[in-house]
């Protein structure tokens, strides 16, 4: 279906990449519903409706899909984006009980949340021949990518497997792809022993480090990344499924740039 009449659901759509994707779809005339844990401090924008809920809860995912069908009459693009980090927690950094809590929480949000969203969206997308796009990370390929610890690396590797499985399982009707940014500065939170903390508290320092690390010396903005999600949902990507776009400044092929 051409842009301007699609129904779109974005999880984690009140900030960062999710919000940018929601706004990009809405700007093209699509009807967008976002599923997020809380109402945003500011309205996300015209044409975007917020459903408050938890991606790890079956009923909340189903309620979000039902709302898209109610307001748009159809679902064409499911964007699984809600995620949580582990703050770089390694195996020896915490006691076993803390590790268990962090690992359980990260897997629940980053893997189970994606699976439940896909399950809730499946029938509606089969009806329209729509598509799914998931947010992965360079941690889906590099064990320390995006500052990953054990839990985040495990979850993002699992997310890659989820995308590839769904691509085969839902073919030939529903396409399933992903975007795996490298070093994007967002409001991503990390699961801690007792609470969640921002991963990028010192955004300027992280930005400078990422710029030095990748060959292109760039840090992608959420608004730039949103265009990749729209591309994957467009007719131009009709021959793509099980693919992962990696806007990481070239980090996947090398580090730094000797010519700079």
C-alpha positions, 0 to 999 in steps of 0.5 A: 500500500502506498504511504498516506493511508497505512495503519502503523504500530510502534512500540516504545514510540514516545522517545528516541528512534520509536518517536522519530519513526512514528513522526515520520509515518504521521508526516506521510499521512499514515495513522500511527499508534504507539505503545509505551509504558507511560504518557509522554510529557509532551504530545508526540505529534499530530496523527499519533495516538498513545496507548499506555501499556507494557510490551511484556504483557499480552493484553497490552499488545493486543489492545494496541493492535485493536486500537490501530484497527479501530482508528485506521481500519488496518495494520500495515507496519508493526515496528518492534522498538521498545528496549532496555539496556543492561548498563554494560553489566558483565558476568563478574560485576554483580552477585548471582541474584542481581545478574538474574534480575537484570538478565530476566528483565532485559530478555523480557523487554527486548526479546519477549516484548518483540515476540508478543508484539509480533504475535498480536500483529500477525493476523492483521498484517497477514490480512494486509500483506504488511511488514514488521521492522525491529530495532536491533543493535550492533550488539546483535553482531558484536558482543560489546557493541553499544556498550553491551554487557552479558544480558544486552548482548544475549538479548540482541543476538536473540533478536536477530534470531527472532527476525530471521525466524519470523522472516521465514515463518511469515513468508511469503505474505509478511516481510520481516526486517530490522535496523541495527544502529551503532552508537545512537544517542537516545533516552535508552534506559538500563536495568539495574539491581533496583531501578532503571538508569539512563545509559547515555547520561553523559551524551556528549562524551558518548557522542565524541567516543562514537565519532572517533570510533567509526570510520565515517566519524558520524553519530546517526540521529533518530530522525535519520534512522527513521527513513530506513524504517520507512524504506523497509516498509515501502514497495522499494523493499518488497524483495527484502525479508530477513535483512538487517540494515546497519547504519553504524558509520562503517563500524561493522567493517573497521574502526577509525579512519587513518586518512582523517 
